[in-house]
Amino acid sequence: MTVYAIAQLRIHDRARYQRYVAAFMPILARYGGRLLAADEHPEVTEGQWDRDKVVLLAFPVREISADRLAAADTVALLVRGVTTVP
């Protein structure tokens, strides 16, 4: 079953975050992950959103990154996919 990760980031160190982004895709690919969406300007349809970026990933294994942890305050959620019945 696919696990989805939804991360909402408040970036406070843009240079360090960019260093993380530059190294992220090879690590994600190494662990079988897929980047499904990344948006620094999502459309907020309800409530208030106080973050700078939202990211949606699908992957079987998580890799913790020191640069992301040091560069951004993140709310991260793991959501299990559902099996659809035809």
N, C-alpha and C positions, 0 to 999 in steps of 0.2 A: 504494500500500500504506500502510495506516495505521501510524503510529509511536506507540507507547505510552510514556509517561514515568512511572516509578515513583519517587517521592521519599520518603525517610524523613528526617524533620527532628527535630533536637534544638533546641528554641527557647530562646534565652537572653535575648532582649529582646522580651517579649510585646507591649509598646506599638508598637514599630517593626514587628513582624511583623503586627499587626492593621492597620497603615497599608498594608502590602503587600497583605494580603488584600482590603482595601476597594477597591484599584485593580486587582486581578488579573483579575476576570471580564470587564470590558470589553476588556482587552488580549488575553486568551485568545480571546474571541469575534472580535476583529478579525483574528486570525491563523487562524481556522477551528478553533480548539481546542475540546475538550469535556472538562469535568470529569466523570469517571466515578465516582470515590469519594474521600472524604476522611474520615479517622477518627482521633480523638485517643485512642481506646481500642480498638485492634484486638485481636482474640483471638489470642494467641500460642499456637500448637499444638505447636511444636518449638523448642528452643533458647532463647536469651535475646535480648530486644529492648530496646535502651537508648535508644530515641528517644521523642519526644513525639507524633508525628503521621506518618501515611502518607497519600500522595496518589497517585491514579492518574489520568492525563490521556491523552487521545488528541489528536494534532495533527499538522499538516504542517510547522509552523515553530516554533522556540523563541524566546522572548523572555527575555533575562537581566534579572533585577530586582536593582537595587542594595540595596533594602530587605530582600529575602529573604536575599541573600548576607550582609548585615551583621547580620541578626537571628537567623539559624539556621545551625547546622552541618547540612549536607545530604548524604545519599548519594543520588545521582540515577542512574537507569538508563534507557536508551532500549532498547526492545524492539520489534522488527518484528513486525507482525501476520502471521498465516498465511492463505493463501487456501484455503478449504475446497472440496473437490470434492463436488458433490451425489451 
